Amino acid sequence: MVRQLGKNHRVIALDFAGHGASSNAADDDYGRVRQAERAHLLAAQLHLGTYHVVGHSMGGAVAATLAIAHPEEVLSLGLISPAGLPDPHTAEFNALLAKGVNPLVVSGNWSGGERIRFVTNGPWWLHLFARCFSGVLSRRARERAPLYLRMFEQLGQEAPLAATDLQGIRQPTFLLWGTGDRVLDPARAEEFESNIPDIHVERREGIGHTPGVEEPRRTAKAYLAFLQSLQAS
């Protein structure tokens, strides 16, 4: 998806603290508010001035928090399967949690391949890749499992976004959600839609939690059309 967006825009894709190659101290703060402030500091360090921000899942919650905290910087907000609302997870996700399995964290008998198959609804080649390379996908992720579980716990303890928070988002907003999302309940799109004053909503039939992975070109095209509509207005 980044490759598609980068054809006509400068794209800065950051790793949150605790993700990728960024710092990952066990006792750090990985909540959405702190991550949003880190993103703000990065934008200042890069002298961006104003910018468009788009985030997926937890990144969506961070992006919304950034837009609320720094409205003078954020020109528009893109949300793809965003977290941040209270009790957001699907019944299937909560059922696994009740069995002691967090489907977003590779640990125990839950492999990297199983994680990919849970968060996506295809395409077929992605599930084939997940089966063939499950061991490779699991190795590093298992090493970081304690950190990811702590991160998940921190996010759960943090006050969720409320309707009044969403109503404070004044930027034009793009929201895309797959109807087959098994991580975050796609019905929660209605809460974003009814509270953010200026919002464009798209729902993708049968797509899972990761539209940017499952349909990268189509997802990028939809977001770019949103940006172009802003320029036209």
N, C-alpha and C positions, 0 to 999 in steps of 0.2 A: 504493500500500500504506500509506503514511504517513497518507493521508486516512482510510483505513478504521480504522487503529489509533487515530487521534486523536479518534474519535467518543466514546470512553469513557475515554481515557487521556491523560495529558500526554506528548507525544512530543517528544524533542529529537533532531533529525536533524543531525548534524555533518558538515561537510566536513573530511576529513583534510588535514593539511598536504600541499601539492602537488596538491590536488584543488579543484575548484570555485573559489571566490574566496579561499581561504585562502592563507597565505604559501607561496612556492614557490622559495626560494633554491636555486640549482643545487648548492651544496655542503652542503645540510642532510642530516639523517639521516631516511630515510623507511622504515626497517625496522619490523616489527610491534611490537617491544619499545618503541621510542621512540613509535610512534603510540599504543600502549596507555597509556603514561605521559601523553601529551598528553590522552587521553580522561579519565584519572583526574584530571588537573589541572583540566580543564573542569568535571567533576562537582563538584570542591571549590569552584571559583569560583562555581558556581550553587547551592551549598549543598544538594545533592541528598540527602546522607546515604546512604541505600540506594536501589537502583534495579535494574530489570531491563535487561539489555543484549542486543541482537540485532544480528548482523552478517552480511553477505553476502560471499562470495568472500574477498578479502584482509581485509575487515572481519570475517569470521568468525574468521580467525586472530588478529586484533587483539582481538576480543571474548573469545576463549578465553584469550589472554595476560593480559588485564585481569582476568578471573575468577580466574585462578591467582595473580596478583600481589596482588590486593586482595579476598580472599574475604569480608572483613568488610563490604564495600560491595555486592557484586553478589548480588542475591537469586536470580536465575535467568539462564540462558544460552540464547540462541537462535542457532542456526547454520544458515545457508542456503547450500548449496553452498560449504562453507568451504575455504579454503586452509590452508596451514601444515604439512602432512605432507611428508615427503621424497618427491621424484620424483612429484609429484601429477598431472602433466598427462596428457592422453589421447594416444594414438598419433597422432591427426590433428593435434593441436596441436604435438607434437614434430616431425612431418613438415614442418610449415610453418616452424618454427624452423630446421630444418636447411636450408631453402631461403632463409634470411635474412629471413623474414617473421614478425614477432610479431603474431598475429591480434588482440591486445588494444591495439595501438598503431597509430594512423593515420600512415602514412609511405609515401613512394614511391608505388607503384601500389595500395597497400592503402587503400581509402577508408573513410570513416565508415560508409557504407551496408554495406560488406562486413563491417565489424566487428560491426554490429548483427545481420546475418544469420548470422554465425558463433556469436555467443553466445546467440542465441535460436532456438527451433524454432517460431516463430509467436507470436501469431496472424497471419493473412494480412495484416491491415491494417498491422501493424508492419513487415513486410517490404516492403509497398507504400510506406509512409512512408520507409523506409530507401533505397529506389530513387529516389524522387522528390526527396528532400532530401539526397542523398549529398554534394553539394558543400558545402552549408551545414554539415553535420555534420563535414565534413573540415577546414574552414578553420582553426578555432581549435585543433582537435586536432593538426593538423600542426605548428603553432607550438610546441606543448608536447611534441612527440615526443621530443626529446632528454632532457627531464626524465623522461618516463614510462619510457623505456628505462633510464635510470639507476636509477629506482625499482625496476624489474623486476630489474635486476642486483643491487641491494642486498638485495632480498628473497631472491634465490637464494643469496647469500653468507651469509645469516644462518642460524644453526643452526635446523633445523626442529623442530616439536613432536614429542616422542618419546612412546612409550607411557606412560612414567612421568609425563610432563607431563599427559597426558589423565587418568591415574588420580588425579591430584591435584585434578581438578575435582570439587568436592563439591556444587556447586549443581545443582538440577534442571535438566536440559538438554533442549532441543527441537532436533532435527535434521531438516531437510528437504532432499532432493536429487532433482533430475530425472534420470531414467534416460537422457535424451537429451543430457546435458551433454557438450559437445565441448571444454570448457576444462579442467575438473578431473574426473578419473576418478571416476564415481559409485560404483565398487566400493570406494573408500576409505571410504565410509560405514561399512563393516563394522569398520574400525579404530577409529573413534570409538565405535561401538556396543559393541564388546567391551571397551573400556578405561574409558569414563566410567561410573561406578557407577550413576547415576540418570539415565537418558536415554530419551526418547521419540523414535522414528524414523519418519519418513514418506518414502516414495519415490513420486515422481510420474511415471507412465508417459509417456514421449515428451517430457517438458518439458526444455528446455535449461538453460543455466547461470543463467538469471535468472528463477526462478519468481515473484519479486515484481513483475516487469514483464510476464511472459507471462500470469500468473494472479493479479493483485494481490488481488482480493477473496477468492479461495479460499485463497491463501497467508496473508493476514491472518486469515481465519476460523480456519484451523488453528492459527496461533500464539495467537490469543485464546482458543481452546478449551484450549490448554495452560496459559495463565495462569489461566483459570478453574478448571482442575483443581487448581492449586496452592492457590487460595483455599478450595476445597472440602475439601482435605485438612488 
